[in-house]
Amino acid sequence: MTDIPGEPRSFLSSNPPSSTLVRQVRWHTGLSQQAFALTFRIDPERLGWIERGEVEPDPALEAYLRVIDRDPHLVLAALSRGR
């Protein structure tokens, strides 16, 4: 399991642009784009497209990103149970 620094948080404004949302969530975890994608099982190419503002995430991915931001340890624990 990856060690993610920090406590549960919700620093995000209620509706930042998708590219900002992805960058902020990644910044809070301290992970590179590639590491973030692999850790949280998100397609790296899609994540890059979203960060560059080329595509919008679907509502499920946006919600997932917000949950990751709020409590990355909880998400990692849930993901590790599935293996």
Order of alpha helices (4+ residues) and beta strands (2+ residues): alpha-alpha-alpha-alpha-alpha
